[in-house]
Amino acid sequence: MKILFAGTPEFAAGFLESLVESEHKVVAVITQPDRPGKRGKRLRASPVKQLAERAKLTVIQPTKLALTDIQHLECDLMLVVAFGQILKPDVLAHPRHGCINIHASILPRWRGAAPIQRAILAGDKESGVTLIQMDAGLDTGDMLTKSVVPISTLDTTADLLNKFTNIGQPLLLETLEFIDRGTTKKDPQDNDAATYAHKIQKPEAMIDWQQDAQQVDRIVRAFNPDPIAFTFLDTTRVKIHSGRMVKSDVCKPGAILELSSKGLMVGCSNQAYLIEKIQLPIGKGAVLSGADMLNGWTDTFKIGSTFGEKLG
């Protein structure tokens, strides 16, 4: 089939790569305009654009995708993966078989922008990938295929993205085969069972040590790799990359209870949380392990000092 691909982040690039390597023809790639990188003002191409250019594919980067951007392209199907724009009805209707979306949840749970993070924050036991026939609503279209993945108590958003890519790529090729043969079965979503995954706001990544250790752990896992959970030590904003719940007889929310080669033990409303990797905004901002903290940072992470909201 002749496929028009729309996507932006690394997750989407994995699916584009599977299409490039398949028997299908990618007629063009649509992605978001280049954005300034995290460091400096230099514009940076999306992972999808970078892959498309390596594969010598036509790249379209509209500020807002309109029919005029693609009406000259003959295509059987548009595949949309984390593109970042809402498509208008005339765009949805342009391909012969319409538009298919790969969504990172088991719909109708967690429609919207941040399904993986919301699933981890809510303590969901499973998630997965759903392919839907897109309509004018937000992730409301009929379901075509799906694959379920268990969520472990160690999984971060980065981990689940990798798992979803691994199961989603063969699922996509299987679904395309169904569409090409005309054997696709469409399963309407139960709107009454729908939940909405609101876009992540950076303040959500700030840890409230008055919460229990389980919720602190979910915050750290949900916001890895981006924007990374954070807290304050006096006026210093520190990022917490990883850790785990540990038992403690002392419940002092935010207090540093112990520093060892395993990490930094911090009190929560119940038990404690062991910070295994932490990052300070000092120098090159290296991520420190427990052994690193013992080797030169004991004055910074003093027993009894307290993490919390910014002071001053």
Helices and strands as residue ranges (DSSP letters): E 2-7, H 10-20, E 25-30, E 35-36, E 43-44, H 47-54, E 59-60, H 67-70, E 77-81, H 89-92, E 99-103, E 111-112, H 115-121, E 126-133, E 143-150, H 157-181, G 191-193, E 196-197, G 202-205, H 213-222, E 229-233, E 236-246, E 256-260, E 263-267, E 272-279, E 287-288, H 290-294, E 307-308
